[in-house]
Amino acid sequence: MSSTIGVLVMAYGTPGSREEVEPYYTRIRHGRPPTPEQLDDLVRRYDAIGGISPLAERTAAQVAGLADRLDQLAPGRYDVRFGSKYTEPSIEATAAAFRRDGIDEVVGIVLTPHQASMGSVEYMTRAAAALGDDVAFHPILHWYDVDGFAQLQGRRVTEAVSRLPEDERAGALLLVTAHSLPARIVEAGDPYPDQLADSAAQIAEAAGIDRFEVGWQSAGRTPEPWLGPDILEHVAELPARGITAVVVCPVGFVADHLEVLYDVDIDAARVAQESGVHLTRTASLNDDPDFIAVLADAVVGATSA
């Protein structure tokens, strides 16, 4: 057996150029091309954050950082590679490369902290199928509760609070958010909402904040109900509750990209301004060494249990 442990780092993926936006949108719609109106709306949002998402660059830096950190902990022990849900290299292509290279033990980790049937479970199912039965696969379905993660986010909350007007800080609400999913997952017993609530409580405790709530954002544009309340609705109704300042911690997103730079920094900020609410958010994790250390601890823990 190979002494090297593969690490398959997985994420959603993002178009790398304007020309890739339409093919990407078609892939995430399972082969159904977007309407001109849908495409125009997505392009408009990319334009609002500078023309294209920085996610591909941020993810590459995270993968490289994780490889470096693991090599520091155990030189030569880990082989870290990336596989994407909707862009290249795909999860399947990277899994196949591990097999070709004779790596017969692989850890899977998704760059999202919480477990969801339509999230990490789906990634792991694809990875396991591509790796095959002769590869020992260690899936990490969630890692929000790894030591240090809540504390890392708590420090970011404290810093964000300091950017609010001084007279608004004591009464500010901490709103911890993640990507919404269809509400039917709750009936199926999906742990995602409960894990987000637990995550929010841990972060609030780390930041020394008593007033916190969970919110959802970036819901898909489909007719079925999605988990809520949506962040825009949440922010708009705050003044009626006597709340005029909010710190958004988009814990479900680990890097700057459209769901943070547009959905929070532009869309939610617009609603906050219209509603008379001071809004700020926590800085994204990106390739912060402390965050990379959390990921590395999760990977090491997956094979030492």
N, C-alpha and C positions, 0 to 999 in steps of 0.2 A: 504494500500500500504506500501511496505517496505520503511523505511527511509534511507536505505543504497543505495548508487549509485555505481553500478559496473563500473569498468574501464577495458575495453578489449584492452590490448596493443598487437598490431600485428606486425609481421615481417616475413621475407622470410623463415628463418630457415637455418640450416647448419648441415652437418653430425657431429656427436659427436666423431666418431672414424674412423679408416681406414676401418673397416668392414662395416660401414654404407654408405660409399661413393657410391658404385654401386647402392644400393637400392634408395638412395637419388637422384642420377643422373637419374634413371629410372622414379622417381616420377615427377621431373621437366620437363621430356620429355613426360609427360602425358601417362606413361605406356610403352613407347618404350625404351627398354634397349639400352644403348650406345654401339657403336661399340668398339672393343678392343682398337682401336687407340684413340677414344674419351676418354675412361676411363683412358688410360695410360697418356694422356695429362693432364687430371684433377688431377690425382694422382701426376704427376710431379710438377704441380704448388703448390699443397699442401705441397709436400716435400720441395719445395723452401722456404716456410715460416715456416718450422718447423715440418711438418708432418700432421697438421690438423689446421683448422681455429679456432682462439680464439673467434669467433663471439658468440657462445652459452654462453660462460662465460660472455662476455661483455653485451649481451642482458639481461641476468639474473640480472646483477648488475644494469642495467638501470631500469628494472622493480622494483627491490627492492628499488632503490633510489627514484623512483616516488612514490611508496607506502609510504615511510617514509616522503617525502616532503608533500604529501597530508594529511597525518595524523597530521603533524605539523600545517597545515593550518586549518584543521577541524577534530579534533580527532574523530575517529569512523565513519566518514561520508562516506568514500570511501573504496571499496573492489577492489584491483588491481590484475588482473590476466593476464597471457600471453596466446596467441593463435598464432600458426604458420601456414603459408601457406603450407609448405611442410614437416614439422617434427611434432613430438608430444610434447605437446598437440596441437591438431589442433584447428583452429578457431572454428569449429563446436563443438568440445568436450568442450572447455571452455565456449562457449555460453550455451550449455546444462547444464553445472554445475551451471551457474548463475540462469538458470530457476529452476533447482532442489532446489536451496537454497532460492527460493522465492524472488530473486532480480528482480524487474520489471522496473528498469530504468538503462540504461547502456550507457556509453560514449565509443565510439570507436576511437582509435588513432593508426596510423601506424608509425613505426619508420623510416619514410622517409619524408622530409619536404614538398614536392611538390605534387600537385594533378595530377594524370594521369589515364586515362581509364584502362590501363593495370597494374596500381599500386594501389593507395589508393582506387580508385572506386571499383576495383575488390574485394579487401579485405572487404570493407564495404558492398558490395552486399552479399557476403557470410555470413558475420556476421548478417546482418539484416534478412536474410532468416532463419538462425539457431535460432535466438532469437525469431522470430515469432511476430505476430501483437499485442500480449498482453504485450509486453515489449516496453517501451518508449526508443527509440534508438536515440542517439545524435552522428552522425558521424562527425569527424573532418577530412575533406578531404585534408586540407593542413594547415601547421602551420609555414611556413618559414617567414611569416610576423608578427609573435607574437613579441611584444616588447622584446628586449634584444637579439634575436637570431642573427641578422646581426652584432650587436656590439660584441657579443661573438666571431663570426667568424672573425670579423675585427681585434680583438686583436691577434688572432692566425696568421693572415696574417702578422701583424706587427712583431711578433716574428719570423716567417719564413723568412721574408726579412732580419732580423738581422743576419741570418745564412749564407747569401750569402757573397761572397767576397765584401769588402767595395766599391771597384770601380765599382761593378756591380749593386748595390742596386738602384740607381736613375733611371736606364734604364730598370729595371726588369718589365716583363709583369706578371700581375695576370691572371691566367687561372682558371676559375671556372667551375668545371665539375660535371656531374651527369651521371647515368646509361643511356646509349642509349636505345631507343625503336624503333620499326619499323617505318619508315618514314610515313607510311600511316596514322598515328594518326594525323598528321598535317591537312590532307584533311578533317578529321572528326571533326576538330575544338577543338582538345584536348588542354587544357591550359598549359600543361607541359612545352613546350619550352619557352613560354612567362613568365611563373613563374620563370623558371631558369634564364632568362635574368634579370628579376626584382630582383631576389635574388642576382645575381652577382653585379648589380648596387648598391644595398643597402650595400653589404659587402665592395665593393670598396670605397664607400663614408665613411663608418665607419673606414676604414683603411687609409683614406686620399690618395688614389691611383687613378690617372686619367686613367692609361693605363690598361684596363682589357678587357678580351674576354671570351666567353663561349665555352666550348668544351665538347665532349661526350666520354664516355669510356665503356669498358666491353660489347660491342655489342654481341648479340647472334650469333651463327654460323649457320645462315640460308641463303638461297639464296636471300631473298628479301632485298631491301635497308633499312639501318638503319640510324637514325639521325647522322649527322656528322657536322664538321669534327671530326674524331677520334683523341684522344689525341696523339697517336703515329705519325700520319700524321702532326698534328698541331705542335708538338715539332720539328719534323724533318725539317720543312720548316721555322722555326724561323730565322736561320742565314741569309737566303736570304733576310729577311726583316730588317736585322741589329740588331736583338734581340739575345742576348747571355746569358740571365738569365731569368728564369721563376719560379714563385711561383704557385704551383698547390694547389687549394682549392677544394677538392672533396666534395662539400657541399651536394651532394645527398646521402652521406654515413655517418652515425652517429656513427660508431664504426669501430675499426680495424678488417678487415677481408680480404678475398682473393682479392676483388676488389680494396682494398687500398694497402695492404701489398705486393701483387704481381703485379697487373696491373699498379700501380703508382710507388711503391718503387723499383720494379725490372724491369718491362718491359719498362715503360716510362723513368726510370732513365738510362737504357741501351741505348735507342735511343738518349737521351740527351747527354750522354757521346760520342757516336759515331758522333753526330752532332756538338760537341763543345759548348754545351749549359749547363750552370749551372742550375740545377733543385733542388728545395727543395719543400716540401709540408707542409701544415698546420697540426698541431697535431689533431688527431681524438678526437671527443667529449667524447666518452665512457660514464662514469658516473660522469663527471665533475658536481659538484653541481650547477653551473650556468646554465648548459644545462638542468639538471633535473628541475630546477626552471622554465625554459621556457616551458617544457612539462606540468608541473603542472598548469601553468597559462593558457595554452591552454585547459586543461581539465576543470578547474574551469569556464573558459569563455564559454564553450560549454553548460553549464547548467544554466548560469546566464543571458543569452541573453533574 
